[in-house]
Amino acid sequence: MGLREVMRELQWSPAEKKIARQAYDAGRERVLAETVAAFKAKAAAVGTPGEMWAMQDFLVTREGDLNHLLDYRYSQLPRVLGQMIGRGLLEESAVAGLSEEKREIIREVAAMVAKGGD
């Protein structure tokens, strides 16, 4: 069974759902704050109409990235939390309390992302 199938079959206890939600929310807040800061820095540097329209490209691209990253379906949470950890948005301790199986998937994804994968 592949990773996607394994993640789809995972069962989440109420306690795990609460832990996952808290971790997700913390990572979400951090990535959104980073995005706002990047936007402000880029906007402050705009000096020409061409640079202004490049802001639209930045926002459209960033929106797609965030939509992929911030997918709160339980079947995707191990991947999402792993990506957040791999990108430095969360500490691994944020997922303490999840089952070992879920934490193993999260660690695998985090390691892959940290090495430059997605």
N, CA, C and O atoms as CSV, one atom per row, in Angstrom:
chain,resi,resn,atom,element,x,y,z
A,1,MET,N,N,0.841,-1.175,0.000
A,1,MET,CA,C,0.000,0.000,0.000
A,1,MET,C,C,0.887,1.239,0.000
A,1,MET,O,O,1.835,1.327,0.781
A,2,GLY,N,N,0.579,2.205,-0.883
A,2,GLY,CA,C,1.354,3.427,-0.980
A,2,GLY,C,C,1.019,4.412,0.121
A,2,GLY,O,O,0.063,4.226,0.873
A,3,LEU,N,N,1.810,5.451,0.204
A,3,LEU,CA,C,1.640,6.451,1.259
A,3,LEU,C,C,0.259,7.108,1.193
A,3,LEU,O,O,-0.374,7.316,2.228
A,4,ARG,N,N,-0.207,7.430,0.003
A,4,ARG,CA,C,-1.524,8.068,-0.109
A,4,ARG,C,C,-2.628,7.172,0.439
A,4,ARG,O,O,-3.532,7.630,1.137
A,5,GLU,N,N,-2.537,5.897,0.111
A,5,GLU,CA,C,-3.554,4.963,0.599
A,5,GLU,C,C,-3.479,4.818,2.117
A,5,GLU,O,O,-4.503,4.756,2.797
A,6,VAL,N,N,-2.260,4.766,2.637
A,6,VAL,CA,C,-2.072,4.667,4.086
A,6,VAL,C,C,-2.684,5.887,4.773
A,6,VAL,O,O,-3.394,5.750,5.770
A,7,MET,N,N,-2.409,7.085,4.237
A,7,MET,CA,C,-2.928,8.297,4.855
A,7,MET,C,C,-4.454,8.345,4.792
A,7,MET,O,O,-5.097,8.820,5.727
A,8,ARG,N,N,-5.026,7.863,3.713
A,8,ARG,CA,C,-6.482,7.847,3.583
A,8,ARG,C,C,-7.135,6.927,4.606
A,8,ARG,O,O,-8.270,7.160,5.022
A,9,GLU,N,N,-6.419,5.882,5.009
A,9,GLU,CA,C,-6.971,4.885,5.931
A,9,GLU,C,C,-6.739,5.220,7.402
A,9,GLU,O,O,-7.268,4.535,8.277
A,10,LEU,N,N,-5.964,6.249,7.685
A,10,LEU,CA,C,-5.680,6.596,9.075
A,10,LEU,C,C,-6.952,6.990,9.816
A,10,LEU,O,O,-7.827,7.663,9.272
A,11,GLN,N,N,-7.032,6.561,11.052
A,11,GLN,CA,C,-8.149,6.927,11.931
A,11,GLN,C,C,-7.631,7.963,12.933
A,11,GLN,O,O,-6.517,7.846,13.443
A,12,TRP,N,N,-8.444,8.961,13.201
A,12,TRP,CA,C,-8.063,10.046,14.100
A,12,TRP,C,C,-8.963,10.045,15.328
A,12,TRP,O,O,-10.185,10.141,15.214
A,13,SER,N,N,-8.353,9.935,16.497
A,13,SER,CA,C,-9.130,10.029,17.738
A,13,SER,C,C,-9.473,11.499,17.983
A,13,SER,O,O,-8.852,12.384,17.393
A,14,PRO,N,N,-10.449,11.765,18.839
A,14,PRO,CA,C,-10.767,13.170,19.162
A,14,PRO,C,C,-9.548,13.926,19.708
A,14,PRO,O,O,-9.344,15.093,19.375
A,15,ALA,N,N,-8.747,13.270,20.537
A,15,ALA,CA,C,-7.550,13.931,21.093
A,15,ALA,C,C,-6.553,14.250,19.980
A,15,ALA,O,O,-5.945,15.320,19.979
A,16,GLU,N,N,-6.386,13.323,19.033
A,16,GLU,CA,C,-5.460,13.562,17.921
A,16,GLU,C,C,-5.971,14.687,17.020
A,16,GLU,O,O,-5.182,15.487,16.517
A,17,LYS,N,N,-7.259,14.747,16.821
A,17,LYS,CA,C,-7.830,15.826,16.015
A,17,LYS,C,C,-7.531,17.186,16.638
A,17,LYS,O,O,-7.235,18.151,15.933
A,18,LYS,N,N,-7.611,17.252,17.963
A,18,LYS,CA,C,-7.330,18.507,18.668
A,18,LYS,C,C,-5.851,18.893,18.528
A,18,LYS,O,O,-5.530,20.054,18.273
A,19,ILE,N,N,-4.963,17.921,18.694
A,19,ILE,CA,C,-3.518,18.168,18.553
A,19,ILE,C,C,-3.203,18.616,17.133
A,19,ILE,O,O,-2.473,19.585,16.923
A,20,ALA,N,N,-3.763,17.901,16.160
A,20,ALA,CA,C,-3.506,18.227,14.754
A,20,ALA,C,C,-4.011,19.627,14.428
A,20,ALA,O,O,-3.341,20.372,13.713
A,21,ARG,N,N,-5.181,19.994,14.939
A,21,ARG,CA,C,-5.749,21.318,14.671
A,21,ARG,C,C,-4.864,22.412,15.255
A,21,ARG,O,O,-4.630,23.435,14.611
A,22,GLN,N,N,-4.367,22.195,16.486
A,22,GLN,CA,C,-3.503,23.196,17.117
A,22,GLN,C,C,-2.194,23.351,16.337
A,22,GLN,O,O,-1.725,24.470,16.127
A,23,ALA,N,N,-1.611,22.244,15.912
A,23,ALA,CA,C,-0.369,22.294,15.140
A,23,ALA,C,C,-0.615,22.978,13.797
A,23,ALA,O,O,0.152,23.848,13.384
A,24,TYR,N,N,-1.677,22.582,13.128
A,24,TYR,CA,C,-2.019,23.165,11.829
A,24,TYR,C,C,-2.217,24.676,11.960
A,24,TYR,O,O,-1.675,25.447,11.168
A,25,ASP,N,N,-2.986,25.091,12.950
A,25,ASP,CA,C,-3.257,26.518,13.129
A,25,ASP,C,C,-1.972,27.301,13.379
A,25,ASP,O,O,-1.807,28.403,12.855
A,26,ALA,N,N,-1.067,26.744,14.170
A,26,ALA,CA,C,0.204,27.421,14.447
A,26,ALA,C,C,1.034,27.552,13.169
A,26,ALA,O,O,1.586,28.617,12.892
A,27,GLY,N,N,1.120,26.484,12.401
A,27,GLY,CA,C,1.864,26.527,11.146
A,27,GLY,C,C,1.219,27.459,10.141
A,27,GLY,O,O,1.910,28.188,9.429
A,28,ARG,N,N,-0.107,27.438,10.082
A,28,ARG,CA,C,-0.855,28.304,9.168
A,28,ARG,C,C,-0.598,29.772,9.494
A,28,ARG,O,O,-0.340,30.573,8.595
A,29,GLU,N,N,-0.668,30.123,10.767
A,29,GLU,CA,C,-0.421,31.507,11.165
A,29,GLU,C,C,0.988,31.945,10.783
A,29,GLU,O,O,1.196,33.072,10.333
A,30,ARG,N,N,1.944,31.053,10.964
A,30,ARG,CA,C,3.337,31.406,10.656
A,30,ARG,C,C,3.543,31.595,9.157
A,30,ARG,O,O,4.193,32.553,8.739
A,31,VAL,N,N,2.995,30.690,8.342
A,31,VAL,CA,C,3.188,30.813,6.894
A,31,VAL,C,C,2.449,32.031,6.347
A,31,VAL,O,O,2.934,32.685,5.425
A,32,LEU,N,N,1.291,32.338,6.902
A,32,LEU,CA,C,0.574,33.527,6.445
A,32,LEU,C,C,1.305,34.807,6.860
A,32,LEU,O,O,1.346,35.771,6.095
A,33,ALA,N,N,1.876,34.822,8.051
A,33,ALA,CA,C,2.661,35.984,8.486
A,33,ALA,C,C,3.885,36.171,7.589
A,33,ALA,O,O,4.224,37.297,7.227
A,34,GLU,N,N,4.545,35.073,7.231
A,34,GLU,CA,C,5.694,35.151,6.319
A,34,GLU,C,C,5.274,35.661,4.949
A,34,GLU,O,O,5.996,36.431,4.317
A,35,THR,N,N,4.110,35.231,4.497
A,35,THR,CA,C,3.611,35.668,3.192
A,35,THR,C,C,3.303,37.159,3.200
A,35,THR,O,O,3.648,37.868,2.255
A,36,VAL,N,N,2.662,37.637,4.251
A,36,VAL,CA,C,2.364,39.072,4.358
A,36,VAL,C,C,3.663,39.875,4.396
A,36,VAL,O,O,3.766,40.911,3.738
A,37,ALA,N,N,4.645,39.413,5.151
A,37,ALA,CA,C,5.923,40.119,5.232
A,37,ALA,C,C,6.616,40.157,3.867
A,37,ALA,O,O,7.160,41.191,3.477
A,38,ALA,N,N,6.599,39.042,3.146
A,38,ALA,CA,C,7.208,39.003,1.812
A,38,ALA,C,C,6.476,39.944,0.863
A,38,ALA,O,O,7.104,40.650,0.073
A,39,PHE,N,N,5.150,39.952,0.941
A,39,PHE,CA,C,4.362,40.847,0.103
A,39,PHE,C,C,4.711,42.307,0.393
A,39,PHE,O,O,4.934,43.090,-0.531
A,40,LYS,N,N,4.757,42.668,1.664
A,40,LYS,CA,C,5.068,44.050,2.027
A,40,LYS,C,C,6.454,44.458,1.537
A,40,LYS,O,O,6.638,45.569,1.040
A,41,ALA,N,N,7.422,43.564,1.677
A,41,ALA,CA,C,8.783,43.869,1.224
A,41,ALA,C,C,8.820,44.054,-0.291
A,41,ALA,O,O,9.444,44.990,-0.792
A,42,LYS,N,N,8.158,43.173,-1.008
A,42,LYS,CA,C,8.127,43.289,-2.467
A,42,LYS,C,C,7.378,44.546,-2.898
A,42,LYS,O,O,7.815,45.244,-3.813
A,43,ALA,N,N,6.257,44.837,-2.250
A,43,ALA,CA,C,5.470,46.023,-2.600
A,43,ALA,C,C,6.262,47.304,-2.340
A,43,ALA,O,O,6.186,48.251,-3.122
A,44,ALA,N,N,7.010,47.332,-1.261
A,44,ALA,CA,C,7.808,48.509,-0.937
A,44,ALA,C,C,8.909,48.750,-1.965
A,44,ALA,O,O,9.364,49.881,-2.137
A,45,ALA,N,N,9.337,47.689,-2.650
A,45,ALA,CA,C,10.414,47.804,-3.637
A,45,ALA,C,C,9.903,48.134,-5.039
A,45,ALA,O,O,10.700,48.356,-5.951
A,46,VAL,N,N,8.595,48.168,-5.216
A,46,VAL,CA,C,8.030,48.440,-6.539
A,46,VAL,C,C,8.358,49.870,-6.952
A,46,VAL,O,O,8.111,50.827,-6.219
A,47,GLY,N,N,8.922,49.980,-8.153
A,47,GLY,CA,C,9.275,51.307,-8.664
A,47,GLY,C,C,8.784,51.561,-10.071
A,47,GLY,O,O,8.818,52.696,-10.545
A,48,THR,N,N,8.327,50.522,-10.745
A,48,THR,CA,C,7.865,50.668,-12.124
A,48,THR,C,C,6.540,49.926,-12.300
A,48,THR,O,O,6.205,49.045,-11.509
A,49,PRO,N,N,5.792,50.289,-13.342
A,49,PRO,CA,C,4.556,49.546,-13.606
A,49,PRO,C,C,4.811,48.048,-13.816
A,49,PRO,O,O,4.008,47.224,-13.379
A,50,GLY,N,N,5.885,47.694,-14.459
A,50,GLY,CA,C,6.205,46.276,-14.662
A,50,GLY,C,C,6.408,45.547,-13.351
A,50,GLY,O,O,5.964,44.411,-13.184
A,51,GLU,N,N,7.079,46.204,-12.424
A,51,GLU,CA,C,7.286,45.607,-11.104
A,51,GLU,C,C,5.962,45.498,-10.350
A,51,GLU,O,O,5.756,44.568,-9.570
A,52,MET,N,N,5.071,46.452,-10.590
A,52,MET,CA,C,3.760,46.403,-9.944
A,52,MET,C,C,2.993,45.168,-10.408
A,52,MET,O,O,2.400,44.469,-9.587
A,53,TRP,N,N,2.997,44.892,-11.700
A,53,TRP,CA,C,2.263,43.740,-12.217
A,53,TRP,C,C,2.927,42.434,-11.816
A,53,TRP,O,O,2.263,41.399,-11.753
A,54,ALA,N,N,4.206,42.461,-11.547
A,54,ALA,CA,C,4.890,41.263,-11.051
A,54,ALA,C,C,4.355,40.862,-9.676
A,54,ALA,O,O,4.436,39.696,-9.292
A,55,MET,N,N,3.811,41.823,-8.944
A,55,MET,CA,C,3.207,41.520,-7.639
A,55,MET,C,C,2.011,40.582,-7.816
A,55,MET,O,O,1.788,39.691,-6.997
A,56,GLN,N,N,1.251,40.787,-8.885
A,56,GLN,CA,C,0.118,39.907,-9.153
A,56,GLN,C,C,0.608,38.478,-9.376
A,56,GLN,O,O,0.019,37.529,-8.860
A,57,ASP,N,N,1.688,38.328,-10.144
A,57,ASP,CA,C,2.247,36.994,-10.370
A,57,ASP,C,C,2.677,36.356,-9.054
A,57,ASP,O,O,2.432,35.173,-8.818
A,58,PHE,N,N,3.321,37.150,-8.201
A,58,PHE,CA,C,3.746,36.654,-6.894
A,58,PHE,C,C,2.537,36.161,-6.098
A,58,PHE,O,O,2.572,35.073,-5.523
A,59,LEU,N,N,1.474,36.957,-6.065
A,59,LEU,CA,C,0.292,36.598,-5.273
A,59,LEU,C,C,-0.417,35.367,-5.823
A,59,LEU,O,O,-0.855,34.512,-5.054
A,60,VAL,N,N,-0.536,35.270,-7.131
A,60,VAL,CA,C,-1.201,34.111,-7.725
A,60,VAL,C,C,-0.406,32.841,-7.444
A,60,VAL,O,O,-0.970,31.811,-7.076
A,61,THR,N,N,0.896,32.926,-7.619
A,61,THR,CA,C,1.755,31.766,-7.347
A,61,THR,C,C,1.690,31.392,-5.879
A,61,THR,O,O,1.567,30.216,-5.538
A,62,ARG,N,N,1.771,32.379,-5.016
A,62,ARG,CA,C,1.747,32.121,-3.570
A,62,ARG,C,C,0.406,31.532,-3.143
A,62,ARG,O,O,0.361,30.655,-2.281
A,63,GLU,N,N,-0.685,32.009,-3.741
A,63,GLU,CA,C,-2.004,31.470,-3.418
A,63,GLU,C,C,-2.068,29.980,-3.748
A,63,GLU,O,O,-2.600,29.194,-2.964
A,64,GLY,N,N,-1.533,29.590,-4.896
A,64,GLY,CA,C,-1.517,28.173,-5.263
A,64,GLY,C,C,-0.693,27.353,-4.286
A,64,GLY,O,O,-1.101,26.265,-3.881
A,65,ASP,N,N,0.467,27.876,-3.908
A,65,ASP,CA,C,1.324,27.176,-2.940
A,65,ASP,C,C,0.601,27.002,-1.606
A,65,ASP,O,O,0.644,25.931,-1.000
A,66,LEU,N,N,-0.061,28.062,-1.158
A,66,LEU,CA,C,-0.756,28.003,0.128
A,66,LEU,C,C,-1.963,27.073,0.074
A,66,LEU,O,O,-2.237,26.358,1.038
A,67,ASN,N,N,-2.675,27.078,-1.028
A,67,ASN,CA,C,-3.811,26.165,-1.152
A,67,ASN,C,C,-3.364,24.718,-1.062
A,67,ASN,O,O,-4.064,23.883,-0.489
A,68,HIS,N,N,-2.197,24.416,-1.626
A,68,HIS,CA,C,-1.652,23.053,-1.541
A,68,HIS,C,C,-1.190,22.749,-0.116
A,68,HIS,O,O,-1.474,21.679,0.422
A,69,LEU,N,N,-0.480,23.694,0.482
A,69,LEU,CA,C,0.065,23.474,1.820
A,69,LEU,C,C,-1.033,23.420,2.881
A,69,LEU,O,O,-0.959,22.596,3.793
A,70,LEU,N,N,-2.025,24.258,2.786
A,70,LEU,CA,C,-3.010,24.409,3.856
A,70,LEU,C,C,-4.270,23.577,3.612
A,70,LEU,O,O,-5.390,24.063,3.771
A,71,ASP,N,N,-4.074,22.344,3.233
A,71,ASP,CA,C,-5.164,21.410,2.947
A,71,ASP,C,C,-5.514,20.675,4.237
A,71,ASP,O,O,-4.788,19.775,4.659
A,72,TYR,N,N,-6.629,21.058,4.865
A,72,TYR,CA,C,-6.971,20.496,6.173
A,72,TYR,C,C,-7.888,19.278,6.088
A,72,TYR,O,O,-8.781,19.129,6.923
A,73,ARG,N,N,-7.696,18.432,5.131
A,73,ARG,CA,C,-8.424,17.164,5.128
A,73,ARG,C,C,-7.602,16.175,5.953
A,73,ARG,O,O,-6.375,16.151,5.860
A,74,TYR,N,N,-8.279,15.365,6.753
A,74,TYR,CA,C,-7.549,14.412,7.598
A,74,TYR,C,C,-6.682,13.478,6.756
A,74,TYR,O,O,-5.627,13.036,7.212
A,75,SER,N,N,-7.113,13.178,5.541
A,75,SER,CA,C,-6.323,12.307,4.676
A,75,SER,C,C,-5.041,12.987,4.220
A,75,SER,O,O,-4.138,12.324,3.710
A,76,GLN,N,N,-4.948,14.299,4.397
A,76,GLN,CA,C,-3.764,15.050,3.963
A,76,GLN,C,C,-2.945,15.613,5.127
A,76,GLN,O,O,-1.825,16.083,4.925
A,77,LEU,N,N,-3.489,15.570,6.327
A,77,LEU,CA,C,-2.808,16.212,7.460
A,77,LEU,C,C,-1.391,15.708,7.728
A,77,LEU,O,O,-0.527,16.530,8.031
A,78,PRO,N,N,-1.098,14.409,7.636
A,78,PRO,CA,C,0.295,14.018,7.859
A,78,PRO,C,C,1.259,14.680,6.858
A,78,PRO,O,O,2.361,15.087,7.225
A,79,ARG,N,N,0.831,14.782,5.592
A,79,ARG,CA,C,1.655,15.447,4.583
A,79,ARG,C,C,1.785,16.930,4.907
A,79,ARG,O,O,2.884,17.484,4.870
A,80,VAL,N,N,0.666,17.569,5.224
A,80,VAL,CA,C,0.657,19.002,5.508
A,80,VAL,C,C,1.533,19.317,6.721
A,80,VAL,O,O,2.365,20.223,6.669
A,81,LEU,N,N,1.350,18.578,7.801
A,81,LEU,CA,C,2.146,18.819,9.007
A,81,LEU,C,C,3.614,18.513,8.758
A,81,LEU,O,O,4.486,19.218,9.267
A,82,GLY,N,N,3.898,17.483,7.990
A,82,GLY,CA,C,5.284,17.174,7.634
A,82,GLY,C,C,5.915,18.291,6.818
A,82,GLY,O,O,7.072,18.648,7.042
A,83,GLN,N,N,5.164,18.844,5.876
A,83,GLN,CA,C,5.687,19.962,5.091
A,83,GLN,C,C,5.941,21.173,5.971
A,83,GLN,O,O,6.944,21.867,5.803
A,84,MET,N,N,5.042,21.427,6.901
A,84,MET,CA,C,5.232,22.565,7.808
A,84,MET,C,C,6.492,22.387,8.645
A,84,MET,O,O,7.251,23.336,8.840
A,85,ILE,N,N,6.712,21.186,9.134
A,85,ILE,CA,C,7.917,20.923,9.923
A,85,ILE,C,C,9.153,21.026,9.042
A,85,ILE,O,O,10.145,21.642,9.431
A,86,GLY,N,N,9.098,20.429,7.863
A,86,GLY,CA,C,10.232,20.472,6.943
A,86,GLY,C,C,10.605,21.878,6.508
A,86,GLY,O,O,11.774,22.153,6.237
A,87,ARG,N,N,9.631,22.767,6.437
A,87,ARG,CA,C,9.862,24.162,6.054
A,87,ARG,C,C,10.212,25.049,7.238
A,87,ARG,O,O,10.449,26.246,7.074
A,88,GLY,N,N,10.244,24.465,8.430
A,88,GLY,CA,C,10.584,25.238,9.620
A,88,GLY,C,C,9.440,26.068,10.175
A,88,GLY,O,O,9.667,26.994,10.953
A,89,LEU,N,N,8.209,25.747,9.781
A,89,LEU,CA,C,7.049,26.482,10.275
A,89,LEU,C,C,6.552,25.933,11.607
A,89,LEU,O,O,5.846,26.621,12.345
A,90,LEU,N,N,6.920,24.700,11.911
A,90,LEU,CA,C,6.512,24.011,13.139
A,90,LEU,C,C,7.680,23.212,13.670
A,90,LEU,O,O,8.578,22.823,12.923
A,91,GLU,N,N,7.659,22.973,14.958
A,91,GLU,CA,C,8.599,22.040,15.568
A,91,GLU,C,C,7.935,20.667,15.605
A,91,GLU,O,O,6.710,20.574,15.686
A,92,GLU,N,N,8.727,19.608,15.545
A,92,GLU,CA,C,8.166,18.262,15.602
A,92,GLU,C,C,7.382,18.034,16.900
A,92,GLU,O,O,6.445,17.235,16.932
A,93,SER,N,N,7.763,18.726,17.947
A,93,SER,CA,C,7.063,18.571,19.229
A,93,SER,C,C,5.580,18.976,19.130
A,93,SER,O,O,4.776,18.588,19.977
A,94,ALA,N,N,5.222,19.751,18.101
A,94,ALA,CA,C,3.825,20.175,17.941
A,94,ALA,C,C,2.903,19.006,17.638
A,94,ALA,O,O,1.692,19.106,17.834
A,95,VAL,N,N,3.464,17.890,17.158
A,95,VAL,CA,C,2.634,16.731,16.817
A,95,VAL,C,C,2.776,15.605,17.833
A,95,VAL,O,O,2.297,14.495,17.606
A,96,ALA,N,N,3.440,15.895,18.960
A,96,ALA,CA,C,3.522,14.900,20.032
A,96,ALA,C,C,2.111,14.576,20.473
A,96,ALA,O,O,1.278,15.472,20.611
A,97,GLY,N,N,1.841,13.324,20.691
A,97,GLY,CA,C,0.504,12.908,21.073
A,97,GLY,C,C,-0.254,12.249,19.944
A,97,GLY,O,O,-1.269,11.589,20.169
A,98,LEU,N,N,0.240,12.428,18.714
A,98,LEU,CA,C,-0.341,11.691,17.598
A,98,LEU,C,C,0.207,10.273,17.628
A,98,LEU,O,O,1.238,10.023,18.252
A,99,SER,N,N,-0.460,9.353,16.970
A,99,SER,CA,C,0.003,7.965,16.948
A,99,SER,C,C,1.387,7.883,16.307
A,99,SER,O,O,1.774,8.746,15.520
A,100,GLU,N,N,2.111,6.844,16.653
A,100,GLU,CA,C,3.447,6.646,16.079
A,100,GLU,C,C,3.367,6.548,14.561
A,100,GLU,O,O,4.234,7.070,13.861
A,101,GLU,N,N,2.338,5.886,14.049
A,101,GLU,CA,C,2.185,5.749,12.599
A,101,GLU,C,C,2.067,7.119,11.924
A,101,GLU,O,O,2.693,7.353,10.890
A,102,LYS,N,N,1.288,8.003,12.488
A,102,LYS,CA,C,1.124,9.342,11.924
A,102,LYS,C,C,2.422,10.135,12.045
A,102,LYS,O,O,2.825,10.819,11.104
A,103,ARG,N,N,3.070,10.045,13.199
A,103,ARG,CA,C,4.330,10.784,13.391
A,103,ARG,C,C,5.419,10.280,12.464
A,103,ARG,O,O,6.261,11.063,12.024
A,104,GLU,N,N,5.423,8.989,12.157
A,104,GLU,CA,C,6.415,8.443,11.229
A,104,GLU,C,C,6.201,9.019,9.827
A,104,GLU,O,O,7.163,9.399,9.159
A,105,ILE,N,N,4.969,9.083,9.390
A,105,ILE,CA,C,4.675,9.681,8.075
A,105,ILE,C,C,5.091,11.150,8.075
A,105,ILE,O,O,5.717,11.622,7.126
A,106,ILE,N,N,4.747,11.863,9.127
A,106,ILE,CA,C,5.103,13.277,9.246
A,106,ILE,C,C,6.613,13.454,9.188
A,106,ILE,O,O,7.105,14.344,8.495
A,107,ARG,N,N,7.356,12.612,9.910
A,107,ARG,CA,C,8.828,12.698,9.896
A,107,ARG,C,C,9.381,12.434,8.500
A,107,ARG,O,O,10.299,13.124,8.058
A,108,GLU,N,N,8.829,11.440,7.800
A,108,GLU,CA,C,9.294,11.123,6.445
A,108,GLU,C,C,9.075,12.302,5.500
A,108,GLU,O,O,9.965,12.661,4.730
A,109,VAL,N,N,7.894,12.899,5.563
A,109,VAL,CA,C,7.595,14.050,4.709
A,109,VAL,C,C,8.498,15.225,5.081
A,109,VAL,O,O,9.036,15.893,4.198
A,110,ALA,N,N,8.668,15.482,6.367
A,110,ALA,CA,C,9.514,16.593,6.823
A,110,ALA,C,C,10.946,16.421,6.329
A,110,ALA,O,O,11.572,17.385,5.887
A,111,ALA,N,N,11.463,15.208,6.403
A,111,ALA,CA,C,12.830,14.956,5.943
A,111,ALA,C,C,12.945,15.196,4.443
A,111,ALA,O,O,13.924,15.778,3.977
A,112,MET,N,N,11.955,14.754,3.695
A,112,MET,CA,C,11.971,14.941,2.245
A,112,MET,C,C,11.928,16.433,1.899
A,112,MET,O,O,12.669,16.888,1.028
A,113,VAL,N,N,11.070,17.188,2.572
A,113,VAL,CA,C,10.943,18.616,2.317
A,113,VAL,C,C,12.235,19.332,2.711
A,113,VAL,O,O,12.699,20.214,1.988
A,114,ALA,N,N,12.808,18.966,3.831
A,114,ALA,CA,C,14.045,19.601,4.289
A,114,ALA,C,C,15.195,19.382,3.302
A,114,ALA,O,O,16.112,20.197,3.210
A,115,LYS,N,N,15.128,18.259,2.562
A,115,LYS,CA,C,16.154,17.957,1.551
A,115,LYS,C,C,15.853,18.613,0.210
A,115,LYS,O,O,16.601,18.446,-0.754
A,116,GLY,N,N,14.747,19.367,0.154
A,116,GLY,CA,C,14.414,20.072,-1.083
A,116,GLY,C,C,13.305,19.455,-1.894
A,116,GLY,O,O,13.035,19.909,-3.006
A,117,GLY,N,N,12.645,18.422,-1.369
A,117,GLY,CA,C,11.516,17.814,-2.064
A,117,GLY,C,C,10.229,18.476,-1.651
A,117,GLY,O,O,10.226,19.406,-0.845
A,118,ASP,N,N,9.109,17.986,-2.215
A,118,ASP,CA,C,7.814,18.557,-1.828
A,118,ASP,C,C,6.915,17.505,-1.288
A,118,ASP,O,O,5.781,17.797,-0.910
